Amino acid sequence: MAILSKFNLLMKQLYKSKIKSKSFILMTCLYVVVMSVAVFWSDIKELFTGDDEAQQIAIVNETSADLSGIFVSNGDMAFIQDEKDVSALEKRVKDGKLDAIVTINDQGGQLHAEIATFTPLKLNDQSALSSLLQYAGQHFAVQQLSLSPEQAAQIMGAQTAITTKNLNEESAGGKSEEEKQSGLVVSYAVGILIYFFISTFLSMITTEIASEKGSRAMEMLLVSVKPATHFKAKIAGVLLLALTQMGIIAVVFLIYSKFVKDGMVWDAAASIIKELSVGYVIYAIVFLLLTVILYLIIGALFGSLVSKVEEAGQVLMPAMIITMIGFYVMLTGMGNPDTLIIKIFSYIPLTSGMIMPMRIGATDIGSIVPLLSLGILIVTIIVVYLFSLSFYKRSVLTYSSGGVIQKIKTVLKVTT
């Protein structure tokens, strides 16, 4: 009971001190600001670009086809149609009263469009106009077939209904495109959370232990507390802090999604979630938590190796590089999650938390694959925990210089 009491005391002391710290508050606020920017991006964009007037574009249709229904004015472009005097329109463009003239004519049965400007159009407007002209070309080709309006509308609005059939009787069936796209979106969010949580809390636990060790407070503290208890309390306190930050972010997201923009964000999130299975959500949460725990154990070990806070960045560098590699591998998987490099990194414990949720959600894999990766991650956590706990007892009061390898050698030499 005395050990448990000391564990609780250390954990609560760390939690209370860090949750009130400026770094934790600023980082949490930063996450909320980033989320706010994402939610209100359309309003923010409108704030900076809302004063821009719609581009005034004249459409000169020299064909017999009716294309008026395609060029409909919106907030970005205002179309002027039924104008035939090109010379007068060109003068208006030069005078700045028009932004562009689009002359459409028939060249050998194919629609040809010429865009005349005095000041080049912006990229977004040029792309949007080109898309409309391509669509007009399709309408023009259909109208040349002398079809009725109903037949033309049926052709232009035709969509192919796609279903999948898996001939492997041992498989549960392939995922639809919507399910895979939803899996990609959620796994991307999970990967970003893991990356930023690791970057924040790995550094926090390492510097926390390093600061106590550098100020010699560790020597006085370990007179009454066993190193093992101190090690566990630091991990538990920082993990509780990470869970608190996750909870704050989740609550803010729920408030935004439910009450902002008439629940539009909530509807969008619900449409993504409904394409996911309960098993995927459980896997994503488990991989997220276990990956954070693994890095916290490693961070506590790193903290015991350094002699002062200034050396923390040096020992953290290898772990941060591995995390960064895993993050960029995950980004490559957004385009194609079935590559060999994605499969390899989904089994590596330090990166599987970012990669395996993507494979689960966006590829057709059996149930054994995620269980195997999860098993490797759990075994790694146990092994790293036992090793770190044993090593922590010897390294936490050992002071040495040099790199990580040199520090480990010094600890082993002094304590063996």
Secondary structure, DSSP 8 states (H G I E B T S, - for coil): -HHHHHHHHHHHHHHHHHHTSHHHHHHHHHHHHHHHHHHTHHHHHHHHHTTS--EEEEEEE-SSS--TTT----SSEEEE-S---HHHHHHHHHTTS-SEEEEEEEETTEEEEEEE-SS---HHHHHHHHHHHHHHHHHHHHHTTT--HHHHHHHHT-----------TTS-----HHHHHHHHHHHHHHHHHHHHHHHHHHHHHHHHHHHHHHTTHHHHHHHHS-HHHHHHHHHHHHHHHHHHHHHHHHHHHHHHHHHSGGGHHHHHHHHHHTTS-HHHHHHHHHHHHHHHHHHHHHHHHHHHH-SSGGGHHHHHHHHHHHHHHHHHHHHHHTT-TTSHHHHHHTTSHHHHHHHHHHHHHHS---SHHHHHHHHHHHHHHHHHHHHHHHHHHHHTT----S-HHHHHHHHHHHH-
